[in-house]
Amino acid sequence: MLNNGLKSSPIVSCNWLHKNLHLENLVLLDASVKSNVPESLSEYIPSSIPLDIKGKFSDVSGKFPNTMPSLEQFQHEAQKLGINNNSLVVVYDDKGLYWSPRVWWLFKIFGFSNVYVLDGGLPEWKARGFKVVSSSDTRAHLVSDLSVKYDNDKMCFYKDIKELTDNPNVLILDARSQDRFECKVPEPRDGLRSGTIRNSKNLPFTQLLDGNCLKPKAELKTIFDTFESNDKSLVFSCGSGITACILALAAEIAGYEKLSVYDGSWTEYGTLTK
C-alpha cells in the first residue's frame, strides 16, 4: 500500500511523518531499548507506542540473544499493539538507526509489507525542531484482524550459514566494526570469542550512515558495488542480528532483492564453531 506521498523506499523522512501523524491507519512504534533511561527522562514522538524488541518481539527462551519470535508470538504481540492488516506502520528508535531496522525486518519476515523506518529516528526528529512528549501512547488495543505468514527466504540460521559460506553465488556481509571483524578488540559479550564467519566480508553499518540518517541511494549502491555483489544473494550478519538489519535496509534501498539476515549472527556462529 503506497499512499500519502509514500514511495517504494522502505524509509520515511521526519518531514513526511510530521505532516502525516494524523493518519487514521498510522501505527507509530518506538523500538528504543531504554534500559538505562529513567521513564521520567524519556522522550517520544507524539502518538508513539512502545515496542519491546528484546522481550515481546524476541525468543526470550532461545539460547542466543535477540533471535526471532515464533509466528504465533509475533502475531499475538503485534495485534496487542493495535496493528491491523491495513495499518501503516512506521518504526523508529532513540539512537537514530539501530533497533528500528530489526523491527522493520521482522515485519517483512512475517509477510507485512506496509512498514517503514523513520530515517534518523528520534535524534533527527528533535534536530528538526519537532515536538516530543514525555509519555507514550498506552491505549488498550483489543481488536485486530492482523494475520501474518512466515517468509523463510528472509532469515537464515546456523544450518544454512554452514552451507552458504562455500556458495560462490552468496555474499556474506558482516556489519560489525572493522576492529571486531579483524579481531583487534574483544567481543563485547562475556565469553564470546573473537572471529569471523568463513568467507565473509566486512561492511560496518556505520559506513552507511550520514549522521543519524542513511546515505543517499546512489551512495549506498556504490558501497555495495565495491563487493561485486550485483548478481549474488546477500546474507547479513553482525553480533546478534540487530545491526545486520541496517545492512538489509540499506541494500533494499540500493535496489537489491535477494536479501537474508543470519538470525543468530556471530554470537551463535562463534559459540558453535571453534
C-alpha positions in Angstrom: 0.0 0.0 0.0 1.5 3.3 -1.1 -0.3 6.4 -0.1 0.0 9.9 1.3 3.2 10.7 -0.6 5.0 7.4 0.2 7.3 6.0 -2.4 8.6 2.4 -2.7 11.5 3.2 -0.4 11.4 1.4 3.0 12.2 4.6 4.8 10.2 7.8 5.5 11.6 11.2 6.4 10.9 13.1 9.6 9.2 15.8 7.4 6.8 13.2 6.0 6.0 11.8 9.4 5.4 15.3 10.8 2.9 16.0 8.1 1.1 12.7 8.4 0.9 12.0 12.2 -2.9 12.4 11.8 -3.4 9.4 9.5 -6.1 7.1 10.9 -4.3 3.9 10.0 -0.8 5.0 11.1 0.8 3.0 13.9 4.0 4.6 15.1 6.3 2.3 17.0 9.1 3.3 19.3 11.6 0.4 19.3 14.1 2.0 21.6 15.7 0.0 24.3 15.6 2.3 27.3 17.2 0.1 29.9 19.4 2.9 31.2 17.0 5.8 30.8 14.6 6.7 33.7 11.0 6.9 32.5 10.8 10.4 33.8 13.5 11.4 31.3 12.1 9.5 28.3 11.1 11.3 25.1 8.7 10.2 22.4 7.4 11.3 19.2 3.7 12.1 19.8 1.3 9.0 19.5 4.2 6.6 19.8 3.5 3.1 21.0 6.5 1.3 22.7 7.6 -2.0 21.2 9.6 -4.3 23.4 12.1 -5.8 20.9 14.2 -7.7 23.4 11.2 -9.2 25.2 7.9 -9.4 23.3 9.5 -9.5 19.8 12.4 -11.9 20.5 12.6 -15.5 21.6 13.4 -15.0 25.2 13.7 -18.7 25.8 16.3 -19.0 23.0 19.9 -19.9 23.6 21.2 -16.7 21.9 20.1 -13.1 22.3 17.6 -11.2 20.1 16.6 -14.2 18.0 13.3 -14.0 16.2 10.0 -14.9 17.8 7.6 -17.6 16.6 4.9 -16.7 14.1 2.3 -17.1 16.8 4.2 -14.8 19.2 4.8 -12.2 16.6 1.2 -12.1 15.5 -0.1 -12.0 19.1 2.2 -9.2 20.2 1.6 -7.1 17.0 -2.1 -7.5 17.5 -1.8 -6.2 21.0 -0.2 -3.1 19.6 -3.3 -2.4 17.5 -1.8 -3.3 14.2 -4.3 -4.4 11.6 -3.9 -5.8 8.1 -4.5 -2.3 6.7 -2.2 -0.4 9.1 0.6 1.8 8.0 3.5 1.0 10.4 6.4 3.4 11.0 9.1 2.4 13.4 11.9 4.5 15.0 14.4 4.4 17.9 16.3 6.8 20.0 19.7 6.0 18.6 18.8 7.2 15.1 19.1 3.9 13.2 19.8 0.9 15.3 16.9 -1.1 16.7 14.2 0.0 14.2 15.6 -1.8 11.1 15.4 -5.0 13.1 11.7 -4.4 13.7 11.2 -3.5 10.1 12.8 -6.7 9.0 10.7 -8.8 11.4 7.5 -7.4 9.9 8.8 -8.2 6.5 9.7 -11.8 7.6 6.1 -12.3 8.7 4.7 -11.0 5.4 3.7 -7.5 6.5 5.0 -5.1 3.8 3.4 -1.8 4.7 6.1 -1.0 7.2 8.7 1.8 7.1 11.7 3.0 9.1 11.9 6.6 10.2 15.2 7.8 8.7 17.3 9.3 11.5 14.8 8.3 14.3 14.2 10.4 17.4 17.5 12.3 17.1 16.7 13.6 13.6 13.1 14.4 14.7 14.4 16.5 17.5 17.1 18.1 15.3 14.4 19.4 13.1 12.6 21.0 16.0 9.6 18.8 16.0 7.6 18.2 19.2 8.4 15.4 21.6 6.4 14.3 24.6 7.3 12.6 27.9 4.9 9.7 27.7 4.0 7.1 25.2 0.6 6.0 23.9 -0.8 3.5 26.3 -4.2 3.0 24.8 -5.5 -0.6 25.0 -6.0 -2.2 21.6 -8.5 -5.0 21.9 -9.4 -5.8 18.3 -7.1 -6.6 15.5 -7.5 -8.5 12.3 -3.8 -8.9 11.6 -2.9 -12.2 10.1 0.8 -13.0 9.2 2.7 -15.6 7.4 6.4 -16.6 7.5 8.8 -15.9 4.6 11.7 -18.3 5.1 13.8 -16.6 2.4 14.4 -13.5 4.6 16.1 -15.3 7.6 18.8 -17.9 7.7 20.1 -20.0 10.6 23.2 -21.9 11.6 22.4 -24.9 9.5 22.0 -22.6 6.5 25.1 -20.5 7.0 27.4 -23.5 7.1 26.3 -24.3 3.5 26.3 -20.7 2.3 29.9 -20.0 3.2 31.1 -22.0 0.3 28.5 -20.9 -2.2 30.1 -18.6 -4.9 26.7 -17.0 -5.6 26.3 -15.8 -2.0 28.0 -12.9 -0.3 28.0 -12.7 3.5 28.5 -9.2 4.8 29.3 -8.6 8.5 28.0 -5.3 10.0 30.4 -5.3 13.0 33.2 -2.7 13.3 36.4 -3.3 11.4 38.3 -3.8 14.6 35.9 -6.5 15.8 35.9 -8.2 12.4 39.7 -8.2 12.3 39.8 -9.5 15.9 41.7 -6.4 17.1 39.3 -5.9 20.0 37.4 -8.4 22.1 33.7 -9.1 21.6 31.5 -7.2 24.0 29.7 -10.3 25.2 31.4 -12.1 28.1 32.8 -15.4 27.0 32.3 -14.9 23.3 35.4 -15.5 21.2 36.6 -13.1 18.5 36.4 -14.3 14.9 34.6 -14.1 11.6 32.2 -16.3 9.6 34.3 -18.1 7.0 34.5 -16.3 3.6 32.5 -13.3 5.0 33.4 -9.7 4.3 33.2 -6.7 6.4 30.8 -3.7 5.9 30.5 -1.8 9.2 26.9 -0.4 9.4 28.4 3.0 10.3 29.7 3.3 6.8 26.1 3.5 5.5 25.2 6.4 7.7 25.4 10.2 7.3 24.9 11.5 10.8 21.7 9.9 12.1 20.3 9.1 8.6 21.2 6.7 5.9 23.3 7.9 3.0 21.5 8.6 -0.3 20.5 5.7 -2.5 23.3 6.3 -5.1 26.0 6.3 -2.4 24.6 3.1 -0.8 24.6 1.5 -4.3 28.3 2.5 -4.8 29.2 1.0 -1.4 27.6 -2.4 -2.2 29.0 -2.4 -5.7 32.5 -2.5 -4.2 31.8 -6.0 -3.2 30.9 -7.1 -6.7 27.5 -8.1 -5.3 25.1 -7.4 -8.2 24.3 -11.0 -9.1 24.7 -12.5 -5.7 22.3 -13.3 -2.8 23.3 -11.1 0.1 23.4 -12.5 3.7 23.9 -10.1 6.6 25.4 -10.8 9.9 26.6 -8.8 13.0 26.9 -9.6 16.7 23.3 -10.8 17.4 21.2 -10.0 14.4 20.4 -6.3 15.1 22.7 -4.1 13.1 22.7 -6.7 10.3 19.2 -5.4 9.6 20.6 -1.9 8.9 22.6 -3.5 6.1 19.4 -5.2 4.8 17.6 -1.8 4.9 20.3 -0.1 3.0 20.6 -2.9 0.5 16.9 -2.8 -0.2 17.1 1.0 -0.8 20.0 0.4 -3.1 17.9 -2.0 -5.2 19.0 -5.4 -4.1 16.3 -8.1 -3.8 17.8 -11.4 -2.7 18.4 -10.5 0.9 18.6 -12.5 4.1 19.7 -11.9 7.7 21.6 -14.5 9.8 19.4 -14.5 12.9 22.0 -15.8 15.4 24.9 -14.0 13.8 28.4 -14.1 15.3 27.1 -14.8 18.8 25.7 -18.1 17.6 28.4 -18.9 15.0 31.3 -18.1 17.3 29.8 -20.2 20.0 29.0 -23.3 17.9 32.3 -23.3 15.9 35.9 -23.4 17.0 
